[in-house]
Amino acid sequence: MKFIQHPLAATIILFSLGAGSVLGFAPFYLFPVSILAVAGLCLYWMRATTAWQAARIGFLFGLGMYVVGIYWIYISLHDFGQMPALFAALCTFLLCAFMALFPALVGAISIRIAPSTLIRMLIAVPALWALSDWTRSWIFTGFPWLTMGYSQVPHSPLAGFIPVIGVYGVSLLVILSASLIACWIMKNRLSTTPKRHYLLIALAILWMSGLGLKLVDWTQQTGAPLKVALLQGNISQDLKWAPEVAEQTIQRYVTMAEASDAKLIVMPETAMPLLSNDLPEWVTTRLQQHAIKNQGDILIGLVENENGEYFNSMLSLGSAASATYRKSHLVPFGEYIPLKQVFGWIYRDLLNMPLSDMSRGSIHQQPMNIADQQVAINICYEDVFGEEIIRQLPQASLLVNVSNDAWYGKSYAAAQHMQFSQARALETGRMMLRATNTGATAAIDPQGYVFAHAPHFTETTVNVIAQGYTGSTPYVLFGNWLFLLLSFAGLLFAWRRKPMIKD
């Protein structure tokens, strides 16, 4: 056992544990691996005696997790953004290092506020980790990728808690499960630990509760089922905005739409590589006529230009009155330039990213009344934020995400992104329909399971029968408040509790 405490061995093991935790996320979906990897991290944290040691342990784990989990940032910057390789690698590494600071802070703060090892591991660490995942969802506009709760979607018993406390609440339960396992392994170090089997009983109760919650129907069907066509045009990212292929791209999507008899036809994000003002009249005329013929509607992805401002938008055409949704949560450094005076030179000298200075749509947009459903649209990155998706609920009966993950090549970024949509379906008790440029185009049921999925990097149409739902899950009603109250109550208890075991 002394070997694993050697600084070099510990560095390798912790980095490897962090890397291994990624196997719980899509496309692998090996949810027990993430819990066991965190249990390994907790074993190291239990041996830490100072905040610095705990921070170092958390940082090494986090670095392994993010270097392996979001390596595809490099592909976006270098392969498609044309950033020099070394600078793209440096930027990607610095982002991973920044993200790794969050588990480092979890370790450091937990050892400060909870001197008792048992209280620290079973209360402080789970609450702090969940809060750190939540903090990443809004700090610097948010980047909650690899939030630990997603590793349990949709197969784990813990996924049953998502409609109640959301994905950040499940992060807390993932870390609690890992801590229970670690304490069970390390019972000899914790002289006042309850009998060893009590830890396993607590774990079993937790997981059985999740299984029970999976059986609850939080929402009910509403309206008649409808046929939906999800279009995947498979336009290469390096050609998507090339003027010489714009007409070919437009014709492809018009042809795909006209080949469908679906009541609701959904195109991907920015499927039309032109500004709305420049879209030929024949396109809107033909699409509207076809939608009316199907007694339904078509959703078109394009960029709107209004008074010199550009919006990433979805436009509906067809039987219902035309409506528009404008993306409100933009990707920093991808769709807008934070601190333009400071960072503008990166775009001028190092990057070639179209539409990198967009304007935000309103946060108060309502569902579209189309195809006899109330359809809540979200564009690309927006489905990462559950607290924003529920702004259109409970009015919305159906969720639609449109995206273009071609920026990340043949990495597993698109699969990870789809897992976020699976969590949104669970949180809201609604179907989530995804139309993307190159993948993952899919249909997801209210339990978070994918029931139709197109092959990636293939021109195709996914035809599904969709069903609207009504009603509210606890998460729709309360958002993140239940998880936040639980976390802060736990931290208050840990802070005020008299030490049971001194490190």
N, C-alpha and C positions, 0 to 999 in steps of 0.2 A: 504493500500500500504506500510505502514511502516513495516509490518510483513516481506515482501519479501526482505527488506534491512537488516534485522537482520542477523548478521554474520553466525549463524548456518543455518538459513533458506536459505540464499543466497548460502551457500555451497551445501546444498542438491539440491536446484533448479538448480544451474549451472551444477552440476555433472549429474543430471537427464536430463537436456537439451542436454548435450553432448552425453549421452547414447542414448537418443531418436533420435539424428541425424543419428545414424547408420541405422535406418529404411529406409533411402533413398537408401541404398546400397543393393546389392544382399544378400540374396535371397528374400528380402522384396520388393524392387523397389518402395517404397512409397516416390517418389521424393519430393512432397510438404512438407513432414515432416521435411526433412533436412533444407529446407529454413525457415520454421517456427521456428525450434529449434535455428538456427543462429539468427533469428530476436529477439528471447528472449535474446540471448547473447548480441546482439547490444543494447537492452534496458538497460541492466546493464552497458555496456560500456559508454553509453550516460550520465549516472549519475556519472561516475568516474571523480575524480578531480585531481588525481595524476597518474604518470606512474606506481607506485607500485600497486595502486588499480586496474588499468587496466590490469596489468600483472597477478595479482592474479585471477581476473575474467576469463581471457583467459586460465589460467592454469587449473582451476577447470573444465571448459567446456571441455578442451582437455583431461583431465584425464578421465572423464566419457566416452568420445568418444572412446578413445583407449583401456581402460580397457574392455569395452563391445565389441569393434570392432575387437580387435586382441587377445582376450583371448586364442585363439587356439595355440598361441606360446607355452603355457604351455604343451599342449598335445604333441607337437613335442619333447619338451625337456624331459618331464617326461615319458610319455607313451611309446614312441618309442626310445628316446635317453637314457632312463634309468637314467636320472639325478635325484638325491634325490628330493622329493616333495618340501621341503621348499626352497631349492636352486633354483629349477625351477620356483617356484612362485615368488621368489625374483627377478630373472633375468627378468621374464615377466613384473613384476611391474616396474622395473627400466627402461625397454624399453618404457613402456607406459608413465612414468613420463618424460623421455627424449623427447618423441614425443609431450607431452603436453607443452613443453617449446616453441614450435613454435607459437601456438595461444597466449601464454603469451607475446611473443615478439611483435606480431602484435598489441596487446593492448597497450603495453608500448611505442613502437616507434610511433604509430599513434598519441598518445596524445602529443608527443614531437614535431612532425613536423607539426601538423595541429591544432593550438589552437581553430580554429573555429569548433564547434561541427558538423555543417552541412557538411563542407568540409571534416572533419575527417571521418564521417560516410559514405558519398557517394563517396569519392575518395580514401582517405588514407587507410582505413580499407580494402576495396575490393582489392586494388592493393597490399598491404602488405600480405594479406592472400594468394593471388594467387602466389606471389613470394615465400612465405614460403613453399607452396606446391611444387613449382618447386625446391626450395633449397633441400627439402627432397629427391628429385629424384637423387641427385648427391653427397650430403655430406656423407662421410664415405661409398662411393660406391652406396648409394641410397637405400631408403626404402619408396617409395611414397604411401604406403597403405593408404586407406581412403582419398585420395585426393578428395576434395569436389566436383570437377567437375564430378567424376564418379557417384555421387548420382543422376545425371540427365539422366543417360544412361539406356535404349534408349528412354524412353517414353516421357520425358519432352520436351516442346518446346525449352528449352535452348540447348538440344542436337543437334539442327540444326546448332549451331555455331561450333561444334567440328571439322568438316572438314575445317573450316577457321582458327580458333585460337587454336585448340587443347584442351585437357582436362584441362590444367592449365588456359587457357583463360576462359573456362566455370566456373572454380572455382571463378574467378573474378566476373562473371555475377551472380553466385549463391549468393555470399556475397553482391553484389550490390542490388539484388532483396530483400534480407533480410533487408538490410539497408533502402531501400525505405519503406518497411512495417513498420520498427521500427520508422522511422521519421514520417510517417503518424500517428502512434499511439501517438507519443510524441510531436505533433505539438505545444502544449501549452508551452513546455519547450524551443522551438526554436522560439523565437519571430520574427525572420526575415525569417523563412521558407516561401517559396512561398505558395500560396493558397494550401490547403490540397489536392484538387483534382489533382493538377499538379503532385504530387508524384505518384498517381495511374495512371495518363496518361503516365508518363515515364515508369512505370512498364508494362503497357499494350503494349506500343510501343516496348519495349525490347522483350517481349514474342511473340508478333505478328511477329516481325522480325525473331525470331527463327523458328516459324512455317513456314514462307515463305522460309527460307533457307532449311528446310526439304524437300521442293518440288524440289530442284535443283538436277539434275543428274550430278554430278561432273565427273563421269567416264562412259565409254561405254563398252559394252560387246565385247569380242574378242575371236575368236575360237569357236569350237563346245562345247556344254555341255559335261561333262564327268561323268561317274559313279565313285563314291569314297566310299571306305569302311574304316570306322574309328573303329579300334579294341580296345576294353576295356577288358583286361584279368582278372581284379579283383584279383590281387595277393596281399594277405595280407602283409602289410609292415613288420611285425615281421617275415615273412617267405621269403620275397623277395630275400634276399641275402644268405639264408641258403643253403649250398652246397647240402644237401640231397634232396632238391626239385627243384634244378636248371634244371635237365633234364625234369621234369614234366612241368615246366614253359615254357621251349623252345618248347616242344611238343605241348603245348596248343596254343601258338601263331602260330606255323607252321600249325596246323590243322585249326585254324580260318582263316588264310590267304588263305589256299588252298580251303576253302569252299566258297570263294568269287570270283565272276567273274568281279570285278571292275577294271577299267583301272588304278586307283591309290589306293593302299592299304597302310594305315598309321598305324604303331604300336606306342605305347606310348614311352615316355622317358625311356631309359634303360630297354626296354622290355626284352632283352636278358641279364640275370644276369651273364654274363661271359665277360671277356676281349675279344676284337676282335680277338686276337691271339689264344684264346682257343676255339673259336666258331667252332663246328664240321663242316667238309666240307659238310656233307650231308645236313646240314641246308641251307647253302648258295646256294648249287646246286638246291635243291628242290624249294626254294623260287624264284630263278632266272628263272628256267624253268616255274614255274607257272605264273610269271609276263609276260614272253615272250608269253606264251599261251594266256594271256588276252590282249596282245598287249599294255602293259602298264608297270608300275613300282611299286615296293614295297619300302617303307621307314621303316628302321629298327633302333630302338633305342638301343645303346650299348655303352660300354666304350672302347675307343681306348687306346692302350699302344704303345707309340712311343719314343724310346730312353730314357726310364725311366720316361717319362711324361704321365699323364693320362688325357684324354679328354672326356667330355660328348658329344657324337656325334650321328648324324643320318646318316645312310648309305643307298644309293639307289641301288637297284638291279633290272634288268629287261631289257627292250628293248633299253633304252637309255644307254649311257656310264655311268658307275658307278661313283657316286659323293659322297662327304662327307661334312657335315656341322658340325662344332665344336662350342659348346657354348662359347660365349665370355664374357658375363656378369654373373659372378659367384656369388652365394649367400654367403656373408661373414658369417663365423662360420658354414655354412652348406656344402659348396663345397670347401672352402679354409679357411685357418687359418690366419687372419690378425695378424701381430706382433707375429709370432709363438713363439718366445722366451718368450713372456709375457703370452700368452694365451694357449700355448701348453699343460699345465698341466690340463686344463679343459677337453681336449679330452682324455688325458692319464688316468685321475683319476675319472672323473665324467660322461663322455658321451660315448655312444657307437654308433657312426655314421659312416657307411661305406662311402668310397670315399669322405672324408672330406678335401682332399688336392689335388685338381685338378689343371690343367693348363688351361689357357685361349686360346681360338681360336682367329683367326684374326678378327678385326672389319671390314675388307674390303671384306668379303665373298660375293659372288654374288648368285643370285637365281639359283636353279637347273633346268636344261632343261629336264624335265621328264613329261611323260603322255601328251605330246603335250602342256604343259604349262610351264611358268616360275614360279617356286614355291619358295617362300621365306620362309625358315624354321626359326623358333625361338623356343627355348627350355625353357619350364617352366617359370621361373621368368622373362625371357627376354621380354615377351609381356607386362610387366608393364611399359616399357620405349618406348613411342611412337617415341621419337627422334632417337632411335636406329633402330626401325622397318623400318623407311623410308630410311635407308641407302641402302636398296635393291630395292628401288622404284625410278622412275616409271617403271623400267624394269620388276618387278615381276607382274604377272597377278593373282596370288593366294597366300594367306597366310596360313601357316600351323603351328600350335602350338602343341607341344607334351609335356606332363607333367606327374608328379606323385605327386598328392596331398594327397596320402594315409598317409603321415606324419602327417596330421592334423585331422585324425579320422573323425567322423561324425559331424564335426563342419560346420560352413558356410564359411570356408576359400576357399573351392573349388568353391563355387558359387560366392564369391567376385572375385576370380581369373578369372572366366569366364566373369564377367562384364568388366574386363580390356580388354579382347579380343574383347568384343563388342565395346569398345571405339576405339580399333585399327582398326576395320572394318570401323567405321565411319570416322576416321581420314584419311584413305587411299582410301576409296571408293572401297574396295576389300572384297570378301568373306574371312572369317576366318574359317578354319577347325581345330577342336581340337580332338586329340586322347590322352586319359589319362588312367592311370592304374585303378583307381576306380571311376572317375568322376572329373570334368564335361566334358564328351565327348559330343561334340555338333558341329553343323554347324550354322554359323552366316552369314546373308546376308549383303550387303554393307551399309544398313541403320542401322545396329547394332542389328537387331532382330534375335533371335534364332528360326530357323525353323526345327531343329531336335535335340533331346536331349535324351541321354540314361539315364535310371535309375541309380542312384549311387549304388556302391557296388554290381554290377551285371555283370557277364560275358556275354558280348553281342557285337554285331557289329552294328554300325549305318551306314546304306546305304543311300547315298544322291546323287542327281544330282547337281554337282557343275558347276559354270560358271566363266570363266576367265574375267578379266576386264582390260582395258587400260585407260591411261589418268592420270591426276594429280589433286588432290584437292589443294587448297591454302596451306593446312598444309604440304602436300608432298613437295611443292615448297619452302616454307619458314620455315618449322619447327616451333620452339617456338619463332622465332624472332618477329612475329606480336604481340603476347601476351606480350613479354618482352618490346617492344617499347611502347605499350599502357600503361603498368604498370608503367614504369619509367617516361613517360610523365605525367601521373596522379600524381605521387609523386612529381615531380618537380613543377607542378602547385600548389599542396597542400602546399608545403614548401614555395613558393614565394607569395602565396595569403595572403593579409592582413586579419587579423582576422575579421570575421563578428560577431562572438559571443564569448565572453570570458567565459571560464569555471569558 
